[in-house]
Amino acid sequence: MTPRRIQNLVLALVSLFSAGLLWVYVVGQRESEWSFQIPVNVRLETSDLRGEAFPRTVAVLLRGPRRLLASERLKNLEVKLVLAESKPGEYTRALVPSLVAGIPPGLEIVRIDPSEVRVKTEPLFTREVRVKPRLGALPDTMAIAGKIILEPTRVRLKGTKEELKGIREVLTKPITVAGGPGKKGIAVGVVAPGKSSAYPPYVTATFELETRDTPVEADTKEKEER
């Protein structure tokens, strides 16, 4: 192949590559309309109530360049409703574009469906309950000597009357331990029922970790043989 033919081939490939990039850019700039299902989050100015929207999600139709409509940032879209009501009840709120958070520049909202939601607010109550430890995974050669001591031993729950009904105690998240024998002190979360919250949200679990005489697998095998 002569040098001139090689040069012509290189120029043809460069032109083809440039045309491909231009096509991708033009397609990305074309306007389109995509629909997104996004959550409706309710926040009240008072901490004595909790609000929830019905429906919990709405469809938002966006218009703009395809490259923006395909952005990962749109996964964080949400409707933010802030209510000033201080009494429990049911309210209707219209949804306008300014309530949608997370819209990047270059996109516009065409429609929100439905255009309004019903918000139900419920009073929150507090109750003091006992905390019980929940043991998780331990090294095969380790065991806990004695009891697990929690500090504090009680927490305050805050939630609706239905969530707190009949609740006298709650569990910690599974207490998992790594390392060798000795005294351990671990901060572990408290599991509150439903959407209620616990205060404090963490307690300290203190216990003594000792070496087992027989590994767990060996114990299990002996029991199976019996």
Residue, then its C-alpha position, 0 to 999 in steps of 0.5 A: m500500500t502506497p503512503r498516499r493510500i495509507q494517508n487517505l485511509v487514516l483521514a477516512l477513519v478520523s472523519l468516521f470517528s468524528a462523525g460518530l462523536l458528533w452523532v452521539y452529541v446530537v442525539g444526547q442534545r435531543e429533547s425527550e420526555w421521561s417519567f419518574q416515580i418519586p417519593v413524597n416526604v412529609r416534614l412537620e414543623t412540630s416534633d409532636l406529630r408525624g405526617e405521611a402522604f397518600p399516595r406515597t409516590v407520584a409520577v413526575l414527567l420531565r422534559g429535556p436533553r436525553r443525556l440529562l434525563a439519563s443522569e444518575r442524579l435523578k435517582n435522588l428526586e423527591v417531593k418535599l412537603v413541609l407542613a405547619e399544622s400543629k394538630p392531628g388530622e387529614y389535609t390535602r396539598a397541591l403538588v407544584p414543581s417548586l416542591v420537587a427537589g433534585i432537578p438539575p438545570g436544563l430539565e423542566i417538569v411537564r406534569i405531576d400525577p396526581s397533582e395533589v396528595r392527602v396528608k395524614t398527621e398523627p400524634l406521637f407518644t413516648r414510653e420508657v422500656r427495657v432493653k435486652p441484648r441480642l447476641g450475634a456471631l462470635p468466633d468459633t473458639m470464643a464464648i461469653a462468660g456470665k451476663i451481658i451488661l447494658e448501659p443504660t438499661r432503659v430507653r425512651l421510645k417515641g412513636t404513634k399509639e399503635e406502634l407503642k401498643g403493648i411494647r414493654e421491651v426492645l432488643t439491641k441489634p446483634i452484638t458481634v465480637a471479633g478478637g481474643p478473650g478479655k473484657k469487651g465494651i461495644a456500642v450497639g444500636v437499639v431496634a425500635p418498632g415500626k417507624s418509632s425512634a429510640y433515645p438514646p439510639y445506642v447502648t453500651a454492651t459490656f461482657e467478658l469473652e473467654t476461650r471455649d474448651t471445645p470449638v462450636e463445630a466440635d460440639t455440634k458434631e458430638k451432639e449429632e453422633r449421640 
